[in-house]
Amino acid sequence: MLPITTTFEELVERAVFWEDYGQRYPNGYAVKDAKFLLDVYRNAIFFDLTCRWRR
């Protein structure tokens, strides 16, 4: 497994950015990508990395 080079705060900023994009531009050309990336960042924040941030 590769080491994590993104901070928790950066993950949250990215998730908020894509969530905001999806709300502002629901018919935008990148809305599918925005939803996918939002899911990736949510999963990283809430499921995959919950224990690793406390090390």
N, CA, C and O atoms as a Tinker XYZ file with bonds, in Angstrom:
   220  protein
     1  N      0.837000   -1.165000    0.000000    73     2
     2  CA     0.000000    0.000000    0.000000    64     1     3
     3  C      0.889000    1.237000    0.000000    63     2     4     5
     4  O      1.888000    1.298000    0.716000    81     3
     5  N      0.511000    2.224000   -0.814000    73     3     6
     6  CA     1.269000    3.464000   -0.879000    64     5     7
     7  C      0.947000    4.346000    0.316000    63     6     8     9
     8  O     -0.171000    4.316000    0.829000    81     7
     9  N      1.916000    5.124000    0.758000    73     7    10
    10  CA     1.640000    6.029000    1.882000    64     9    11
    11  C      0.680000    7.135000    1.462000    63    10    12    13
    12  O      0.624000    7.524000    0.295000    81    11
    13  N     -0.058000    7.621000    2.419000    73    11    14
    14  CA    -1.014000    8.703000    2.164000    64    13    15
    15  C     -0.249000   10.027000    2.118000    63    14    16    17
    16  O      0.528000   10.341000    3.020000    81    15
    17  N     -0.478000   10.783000    1.070000    73    15    18
    18  CA     0.192000   12.077000    0.953000    64    17    19
    19  C     -0.800000   13.235000    0.987000    63    18    20    21
    20  O     -0.416000   14.391000    0.808000    81    19
    21  N     -2.047000   12.931000    1.211000    73    19    22
    22  CA    -3.094000   13.939000    1.292000    64    21    23
    23  C     -3.563000   14.039000    2.739000    63    22    24    25
    24  O     -3.826000   13.024000    3.383000    81    23
    25  N     -3.666000   15.248000    3.241000    73    23    26
    26  CA    -4.107000   15.416000    4.625000    64    25    27
    27  C     -5.622000   15.235000    4.715000    63    26    28    29
    28  O     -6.338000   15.283000    3.715000    81    27
    29  N     -6.070000   15.031000    5.916000    73    27    30
    30  CA    -7.504000   14.897000    6.158000    64    29    31
    31  C     -8.233000   16.161000    5.714000    63    30    32    33
    32  O     -9.301000   16.084000    5.107000    81    31
    33  N     -7.659000   17.319000    6.014000    73    31    34
    34  CA    -8.279000   18.587000    5.640000    64    33    35
    35  C     -8.407000   18.711000    4.121000    63    34    36    37
    36  O     -9.412000   19.221000    3.625000    81    35
    37  N     -7.398000   18.251000    3.383000    73    35    38
    38  CA    -7.464000   18.293000    1.924000    64    37    39
    39  C     -8.567000   17.389000    1.387000    63    38    40    41
    40  O     -9.264000   17.754000    0.440000    81    39
    41  N     -8.728000   16.219000    1.985000    73    39    42
    42  CA    -9.807000   15.326000    1.567000    64    41    43
    43  C    -11.170000   15.976000    1.786000    63    42    44    45
    44  O    -12.053000   15.893000    0.932000    81    43
    45  N    -11.328000   16.615000    2.923000    73    43    46
    46  CA   -12.596000   17.286000    3.226000    64    45    47
    47  C    -12.831000   18.420000    2.241000    63    46    48    49
    48  O    -13.947000   18.580000    1.747000    81    47
    49  N    -11.802000   19.215000    1.943000    73    47    50
    50  CA   -11.940000   20.312000    0.977000    64    49    51
    51  C    -12.352000   19.787000   -0.397000    63    50    52    53
    52  O    -13.203000   20.378000   -1.062000    81    51
    53  N    -11.756000   18.695000   -0.812000    73    51    54
    54  CA   -12.091000   18.116000   -2.116000    64    53    55
    55  C    -13.525000   17.605000   -2.137000    63    54    56    57
    56  O    -14.244000   17.805000   -3.116000    81    55
    57  N    -13.936000   16.952000   -1.070000    73    55    58
    58  CA   -15.308000   16.444000   -1.003000    64    57    59
    59  C    -16.301000   17.600000   -1.052000    63    58    60    61
    60  O    -17.304000   17.528000   -1.762000    81    59
    61  N    -16.027000   18.656000   -0.305000    73    59    62
    62  CA   -16.915000   19.823000   -0.292000    64    61    63
    63  C    -16.957000   20.479000   -1.671000    63    62    64    65
    64  O    -18.019000   20.905000   -2.122000    81    63
    65  N    -15.808000   20.561000   -2.340000    73    63    66
    66  CA   -15.765000   21.155000   -3.676000    64    65    67
    67  C    -16.673000   20.404000   -4.643000    63    66    68    69
    68  O    -17.465000   21.019000   -5.358000    81    67
    69  N    -16.561000   19.066000   -4.668000    73    67    70
    70  CA   -17.358000   18.296000   -5.622000    64    69    71
    71  C    -18.832000   18.250000   -5.243000    63    70    72    73
    72  O    -19.700000   18.183000   -6.113000    81    71
    73  N    -19.108000   18.285000   -3.963000    73    71    74
    74  CA   -20.503000   18.363000   -3.537000    64    73    75
    75  C    -21.111000   19.690000   -3.988000    63    74    76    77
    76  O    -22.233000   19.727000   -4.492000    81    75
    77  N    -20.365000   20.773000   -3.803000    73    75    78
    78  CA   -20.820000   22.088000   -4.228000    64    77    79
    79  C    -20.998000   22.140000   -5.746000    63    78    80    81
    80  O    -21.975000   22.705000   -6.237000    81    79
    81  N    -20.065000   21.558000   -6.484000    73    79    82
    82  CA   -20.178000   21.535000   -7.942000    64    81    83
    83  C    -21.478000   20.843000   -8.370000    63    82    84    85
    84  O    -22.203000   21.349000   -9.226000    81    83
    85  N    -21.765000   19.690000   -7.770000    73    83    86
    86  CA   -22.972000   18.948000   -8.116000    64    85    87
    87  C    -24.247000   19.718000   -7.815000    63    86    88    89
    88  O    -25.237000   19.598000   -8.538000    81    87
    89  N    -24.225000   20.513000   -6.743000    73    87    90
    90  CA   -25.398000   21.308000   -6.391000    64    89    91
    91  C    -25.548000   22.533000   -7.283000    63    90    92    93
    92  O    -26.665000   22.914000   -7.634000    81    91
    93  N    -24.441000   23.146000   -7.648000    73    91    94
    94  CA   -24.496000   24.346000   -8.480000    64    93    95
    95  C    -24.800000   24.032000   -9.945000    63    94    96    97
    96  O    -25.509000   24.776000  -10.623000    81    95
    97  N    -24.252000   22.921000  -10.411000    73    95    98
    98  CA   -24.382000   22.570000  -11.822000    64    97    99
    99  C    -24.936000   21.149000  -11.970000    63    98   100   101
   100  O    -24.215000   20.253000  -12.409000    81    99
   101  N    -26.196000   20.932000  -11.614000    73    99   102
   102  CA   -26.754000   19.575000  -11.660000    64   101   103
   103  C    -26.786000   18.974000  -13.064000    63   102   104   105
   104  O    -26.868000   17.754000  -13.210000    81   103
   105  N    -26.722000   19.809000  -14.093000    73   103   106
   106  CA   -26.695000   19.323000  -15.472000    64   105   107
   107  C    -25.349000   19.597000  -16.141000    63   106   108   109
   108  O    -25.237000   19.540000  -17.365000    81   107
   109  N    -24.338000   19.891000  -15.343000    73   107   110
   110  CA   -23.014000   20.201000  -15.882000    64   109   111
   111  C    -22.382000   19.002000  -16.569000    63   110   112   113
   112  O    -22.751000   17.854000  -16.320000    81   111
   113  N    -21.423000   19.291000  -17.436000    73   111   114
   114  CA   -20.795000   18.219000  -18.198000    64   113   115
   115  C    -19.986000   17.269000  -17.314000    63   114   116   117
   116  O    -19.754000   16.126000  -17.708000    81   115
   117  N    -19.557000   17.705000  -16.144000    73   115   118
   118  CA   -18.733000   16.860000  -15.279000    64   117   119
   119  C    -19.492000   16.360000  -14.059000    63   118   120   121
   120  O    -18.871000   15.934000  -13.085000    81   119
   121  N    -20.814000   16.402000  -14.088000    73   119   122
   122  CA   -21.583000   16.035000  -12.901000    64   121   123
   123  C    -21.412000   14.551000  -12.550000    63   122   124   125
   124  O    -21.410000   14.198000  -11.371000    81   123
   125  N    -21.270000   13.693000  -13.541000    73   123   126
   126  CA   -21.044000   12.268000  -13.241000    64   125   127
   127  C    -19.699000   12.076000  -12.547000    63   126   128   129
   128  O    -19.589000   11.320000  -11.582000    81   127
   129  N    -18.683000   12.767000  -13.046000    73   127   130
   130  CA   -17.368000   12.695000  -12.408000    64   129   131
   131  C    -17.417000   13.285000  -11.006000    63   130   132   133
   132  O    -16.791000   12.764000  -10.083000    81   131
   133  N    -18.159000   14.370000  -10.851000    73   131   134
   134  CA   -18.276000   15.008000   -9.544000    64   133   135
   135  C    -18.902000   14.056000   -8.530000    63   134   136   137
   136  O    -18.427000   13.956000   -7.398000    81   135
   137  N    -19.960000   13.360000   -8.925000    73   135   138
   138  CA   -20.612000   12.404000   -8.025000    64   137   139
   139  C    -19.680000   11.251000   -7.679000    63   138   140   141
   140  O    -19.627000   10.809000   -6.531000    81   139
   141  N    -18.941000   10.764000   -8.682000    73   139   142
   142  CA   -18.000000    9.680000   -8.437000    64   141   143
   143  C    -16.911000   10.114000   -7.456000    63   142   144   145
   144  O    -16.623000    9.410000   -6.488000    81   143
   145  N    -16.308000   11.278000   -7.712000    73   143   146
   146  CA   -15.242000   11.756000   -6.835000    64   145   147
   147  C    -15.752000   12.054000   -5.433000    63   146   148   149
   148  O    -15.058000   11.796000   -4.450000    81   147
   149  N    -16.956000   12.595000   -5.338000    73   147   150
   150  CA   -17.538000   12.841000   -4.020000    64   149   151
   151  C    -17.678000   11.534000   -3.256000    63   150   152   153
   152  O    -17.372000   11.481000   -2.065000    81   151
   153  N    -18.132000   10.485000   -3.918000    73   151   154
   154  CA   -18.248000    9.173000   -3.269000    64   153   155
   155  C    -16.885000    8.639000   -2.845000    63   154   156   157
   156  O    -16.750000    8.074000   -1.760000    81   155
   157  N    -15.886000    8.815000   -3.686000    73   155   158
   158  CA   -14.528000    8.354000   -3.355000    64   157   159
   159  C    -14.028000    9.058000   -2.099000    63   158   160   161
   160  O    -13.527000    8.416000   -1.175000    81   159
   161  N    -14.168000   10.382000   -2.072000    73   159   162
   162  CA   -13.679000   11.138000   -0.916000    64   161   163
   163  C    -14.500000   10.842000    0.338000    63   162   164   165
   164  O    -13.939000   10.748000    1.430000    81   163
   165  N    -15.808000   10.695000    0.200000    73   163   166
   166  CA   -16.632000   10.332000    1.360000    64   165   167
   167  C    -16.209000    8.987000    1.934000    63   166   168   169
   168  O    -16.064000    8.838000    3.147000    81   167
   169  N    -16.012000    8.019000    1.060000    73   167   170
   170  CA   -15.594000    6.704000    1.534000    64   169   171
   171  C    -14.233000    6.771000    2.212000    63   170   172   173
   172  O    -14.022000    6.131000    3.243000    81   171
   173  N    -13.322000    7.527000    1.652000    73   171   174
   174  CA   -12.003000    7.669000    2.267000    64   173   175
   175  C    -12.113000    8.320000    3.637000    63   174   176   177
   176  O    -11.445000    7.905000    4.584000    81   175
   177  N    -12.950000    9.335000    3.739000    73   175   178
   178  CA   -13.085000   10.067000    5.000000    64   177   179
   179  C    -13.795000    9.226000    6.062000    63   178   180   181
   180  O    -13.332000    9.136000    7.199000    81   179
   181  N    -14.910000    8.617000    5.692000    73   179   182
   182  CA   -15.748000    7.983000    6.702000    64   181   183
   183  C    -15.505000    6.496000    6.911000    63   182   184   185
   184  O    -15.845000    5.971000    7.971000    81   183
   185  N    -14.929000    5.799000    5.939000    73   183   186
   186  CA   -14.780000    4.354000    6.075000    64   185   187
   187  C    -13.338000    3.874000    6.040000    63   186   188   189
   188  O    -12.915000    3.137000    6.930000    81   187
   189  N    -12.590000    4.270000    5.047000    73   187   190
   190  CA   -11.254000    3.719000    4.861000    64   189   191
   191  C    -10.215000    4.273000    5.817000    63   190   192   193
   192  O     -9.301000    3.554000    6.219000    81   191
   193  N    -10.339000    5.526000    6.183000    73   191   194
   194  CA    -9.245000    6.180000    6.889000    64   193   195
   195  C     -9.564000    6.581000    8.321000    63   194   196   197
   196  O     -8.777000    7.294000    8.943000    81   195
   197  N    -10.673000    6.153000    8.848000    73   195   198
   198  CA   -11.079000    6.627000   10.168000    64   197   199
   199  C    -10.062000    6.289000   11.244000    63   198   200   201
   200  O     -9.851000    7.091000   12.154000    81   199
   201  N     -9.440000    5.153000   11.172000    73   199   202
   202  CA    -8.477000    4.766000   12.204000    64   201   203
   203  C     -7.080000    5.283000   11.907000    63   202   204   205
   204  O     -6.303000    5.513000   12.833000    81   203
   205  N     -6.752000    5.466000   10.676000    73   203   206
   206  CA    -5.385000    5.841000   10.300000    64   205   207
   207  C     -5.036000    7.273000   10.678000    63   206   208   209
   208  O     -3.858000    7.592000   10.841000    81   207
   209  N     -6.032000    8.143000   10.821000    73   207   210
   210  CA    -5.739000    9.534000   11.140000    64   209   211
   211  C     -5.298000    9.690000   12.587000    63   210   212   213
   212  O     -4.721000   10.716000   12.948000    81   211
   213  N     -5.555000    8.706000   13.408000    73   211   214
   214  CA    -5.232000    8.813000   14.828000    64   213   215
   215  C     -3.832000    8.315000   15.172000    63   214   216   217
   216  O     -3.419000    8.402000   16.328000    81   215
   217  N     -3.110000    7.806000   14.214000    73   215   218
   218  CA    -1.771000    7.271000   14.483000    64   217   219
   219  C     -0.789000    8.357000   14.798000    63   218   220
   220  O      0.383000    8.077000   15.048000    81   219
